[in-house]
């Protein structure tokens, strides 16, 4: 009866997560439209600033030296501000498109994708999600993403979900060790991408609490979780393995030592676009 009750709670949690996914997609869609206006009007304003700069330059002899310097400083500041608005607006659009892709991507559709961008975006989405729940959460993230990776044929909404699941687990593991060891412990996660011949590897390594032999043996069981009810469904690792091994025909491996940390490695065959 206890197992049935736990299963019921886990299924209810999964339903909540599914509803949250639909809500997130709706919010992302609604935010994307005003963001597009912000970016477009910033670009238009930047063009107007260039036109104004030309007019000022043509009439520079009518201004005193001090006024010319002040105007130049103001114009440069406005140009920099507009560039930052466009840069961060486009980054926000990129994140929103990723969220929409996860929630609405076509089932099992391989698309040419920037794997480094997927890894980077979802590693940091996981981190910021943890920070949103606990403002004291803070870790060091080392990214070693191989330069020059070509676009690769992957199922982007599924690969991003796999990266997010592994990063969520890594964040949880270092957070739990932080709670037990305090300030003497320095939580860190290393994220690496590399291509060797026709194989792509994505590695997420943490120095968190690690896993016992029993947990390692049951890690990929459906509904098995070490997290409290409401914080984990016990489906993340089985889903992640299915994404990598069944859909991408790759391998998901791990090494873990109790109280030292865990390393997950995704290896998938390279399919260039």
C-alpha positions in Angstrom: 0.0 0.0 0.0 2.9 2.4 0.7 4.4 1.7 -2.7 1.0 2.3 -4.4 0.6 5.6 -2.5 4.1 6.7 -3.5 3.4 5.8 -7.1 0.1 7.8 -7.0 1.9 10.8 -5.7 4.6 10.5 -8.3 2.0 10.3 -11.1 0.3 13.3 -9.7 3.6 15.2 -9.7 4.2 14.1 -13.3 0.7 15.5 -14.3 1.6 18.8 -12.6 4.9 18.9 -14.6 3.0 18.2 -17.8 0.6 21.1 -17.1 3.5 23.3 -16.1 5.1 22.5 -19.5 1.9 23.6 -21.3 1.8 26.8 -19.2 5.4 27.5 -19.9 4.9 27.2 -23.6 2.0 29.6 -23.5 4.0 32.1 -21.5 7.0 31.8 -23.7 4.8 32.4 -26.8 3.2 35.5 -25.3 6.6 36.9 -24.2 8.2 36.4 -27.6 5.9 38.9 -29.3 6.8 42.0 -27.1 10.4 40.9 -27.2 10.4 41.1 -31.0 9.0 44.6 -30.7 11.8 45.6 -28.3 14.5 44.2 -30.6 13.1 45.7 -33.8 12.5 49.2 -32.3 16.1 49.0 -30.8 17.5 48.4 -34.2 15.4 51.2 -35.7 16.5 53.5 -32.9 20.1 52.5 -33.6 19.7 53.5 -37.2 18.2 56.9 -36.2 21.2 57.4 -33.9 23.5 56.9 -36.8 21.6 59.4 -38.8 21.7 61.9 -36.0 25.4 61.3 -35.6 25.9 62.2 -39.2 23.9 65.4 -38.8 25.9 66.4 -35.7 29.2 65.7 -37.5 28.1 67.9 -40.4 27.4 70.8 -37.9 30.2 70.2 -35.6 31.7 73.6 -36.3 28.6 75.2 -34.7 29.3 73.6 -31.4 31.9 74.5 -28.8 34.6 72.0 -28.0 33.0 71.0 -24.7 29.6 70.6 -26.3 31.1 68.4 -29.0 32.7 66.1 -26.4 29.5 65.9 -24.4 27.5 65.1 -27.5 30.0 62.4 -28.6 29.9 60.8 -25.1 26.1 60.7 -25.1 25.9 59.3 -28.6 28.5 56.6 -27.8 26.6 55.7 -24.6 23.3 55.5 -26.5 24.9 53.3 -29.2 26.3 50.9 -26.6 22.9 50.8 -24.7 21.1 49.9 -27.9 23.6 47.2 -28.8 23.1 45.7 -25.3 19.3 45.8 -25.6 19.5 43.9 -29.0 22.1 41.4 -27.7 20.2 40.5 -24.6 16.8 40.6 -26.3 18.0 38.1 -28.9 19.4 35.9 -26.2 16.0 36.0 -24.5 14.4 35.1 -27.8 16.8 32.2 -28.2 15.9 30.8 -24.8 12.2 31.2 -25.5 12.5 29.4 -28.8 14.3 26.6 -27.0 11.4 26.3 -24.5 8.9 26.3 -27.4 10.9 23.6 -29.2 10.9 21.4 -26.1 7.2 21.7 -25.7 6.1 21.7 -29.3 8.8 20.0 -31.3 7.8 17.3 -33.7 8.1 13.8 -32.3 11.5 12.2 -33.1 12.4 14.8 -35.8 16.1 15.1 -36.4 17.1 18.7 -37.1 20.5 20.4 -37.8 21.4 21.8 -34.4 24.1 23.7 -32.6 24.9 21.2 -29.8 27.0 23.7 -27.9 24.2 26.2 -27.8 21.8 23.5 -26.6 24.2 22.4 -23.8 25.0 26.0 -22.7 21.4 27.2 -22.7 20.0 24.2 -20.7 22.9 24.0 -18.2 22.3 27.6 -17.3 18.5 27.2 -17.3 18.9 24.5 -14.7 21.2 26.6 -12.6 18.8 29.6 -12.7 15.8 27.4 -11.9 17.6 26.2 -8.8 18.5 29.8 -7.9 14.8 30.8 -8.3 13.8 28.2 -5.7 16.7 28.9 -3.3 18.5 32.2 -3.4 21.4 30.8 -1.3 22.2 28.2 -4.1 25.4 29.1 -5.7 28.0 26.9 -7.6 30.9 27.2 -9.9 30.2 26.0 -13.5 33.2 25.3 -15.7 32.3 25.0 -19.4 34.7 23.5 -21.9 32.7 23.4 -25.1 34.8 22.4 -28.1 35.1 25.2 -30.6 34.0 24.8 -34.2 31.5 21.9 -33.8 29.4 21.6 -37.0 25.7 21.6 -36.9 24.6 18.1 -36.1 21.4 16.1 -36.7 19.8 15.5 -33.4 16.3 15.7 -31.9 16.8 19.1 -30.2 13.8 19.1 -27.9 14.9 15.6 -26.6 18.6 16.3 -26.3 17.9 19.5 -24.4 15.6 17.5 -22.1 18.4 15.0 -21.5 20.9 17.8 -20.7 18.4 19.5 -18.4 17.7 16.2 -16.5 21.4 15.5 -15.9 22.2 19.1 -14.9 19.2 19.1 -12.5 20.5 16.0 -10.8 24.0 17.5 -10.6 22.7 20.7 -9.1 20.7 18.7 -6.6 23.7 16.5 -5.7 26.0 19.5 -5.0 23.2 21.3 -3.1 22.7 18.3 -0.8 26.4 18.1 -0.1 26.5 21.9 0.6 23.7 21.4 3.2 25.7 18.7 5.0 29.2 20.2 4.8 28.6 24.0 4.8 31.2 26.6 3.9 34.2 24.1 3.8 32.8 22.6 0.6 33.0 24.3 -2.8 30.3 23.0 -5.1 31.3 22.8 -8.8 30.0 21.3 -12.0 32.2 20.7 -15.2 30.4 20.6 -18.5 32.3 19.4 -21.6 31.5 18.8 -25.3 34.0 17.1 -27.6 33.9 15.4 -31.0 36.2 12.5 -31.7 35.9 11.1 -35.2 32.3 10.2 -35.6 31.4 10.4 -31.9 30.1 13.3 -29.9 30.5 13.3 -26.2 28.7 15.5 -23.6 30.0 15.2 -20.1 28.4 16.7 -16.9 30.6 16.0 -13.8 29.8 17.2 -10.3 31.6 17.0 -7.0 28.4 16.4 -5.1 27.2 13.7 -2.7 27.7 10.8 -5.1 25.7 7.6 -5.2 25.8 4.4 -3.1 26.0 1.0 -4.8 22.3 0.5 -4.2 21.3 3.8 -5.9 23.7 3.0 -8.8 22.1 -0.4 -9.3 18.5 1.1 -9.4 19.3 4.4 -11.1 17.4 3.8 -14.3 14.4 2.1 -12.8 11.1 3.9 -13.5 9.8 5.8 -10.4 13.0 5.2 -8.4 14.2 8.4 -6.8 16.2 9.5 -3.8 14.5 12.8 -3.7 11.5 13.6 -1.5 8.0 13.4 -2.9 7.3 16.5 -4.9 10.9 17.1 -5.8 11.4 14.1 -8.1 9.2 11.8 -10.2 11.8 9.0 -10.6 11.4 9.2 -14.4 14.1 11.6 -15.4 17.0 9.1 -15.7 15.0 6.4 -17.5 13.7 9.1 -19.9 17.2 10.4 -20.4 18.6 7.0 -21.2 15.8 6.3 -23.7 16.5 9.7 -25.4 20.2 8.9 -25.8 20.2 5.1 -26.4 16.9 4.5 -28.2 16.3 7.7 -30.1 19.9 8.8 -30.8 21.4 5.3 -30.9 24.1 6.4 -28.4 25.2 5.5 -24.9 24.6 7.0 -21.5 27.2 6.0 -18.9 28.1 7.2 -15.5 30.7 6.9 -12.7 30.0 7.8 -9.2 31.8 7.7 -5.8 29.9 8.4 -2.6 30.8 11.8 -1.1 33.1 12.6 -4.1 30.8 13.1 -7.0 29.3 11.8 -10.2 30.1 12.0 -13.9 27.6 11.4 -16.6 28.7 10.9 -20.2 26.5 11.1 -23.3 28.0 9.6 -26.4 26.1 9.8 -29.7 27.1 9.1 -33.3 27.7 12.3 -35.3 25.2 13.0 -38.0 26.2 16.2 -39.7 23.6 18.3 -41.4 
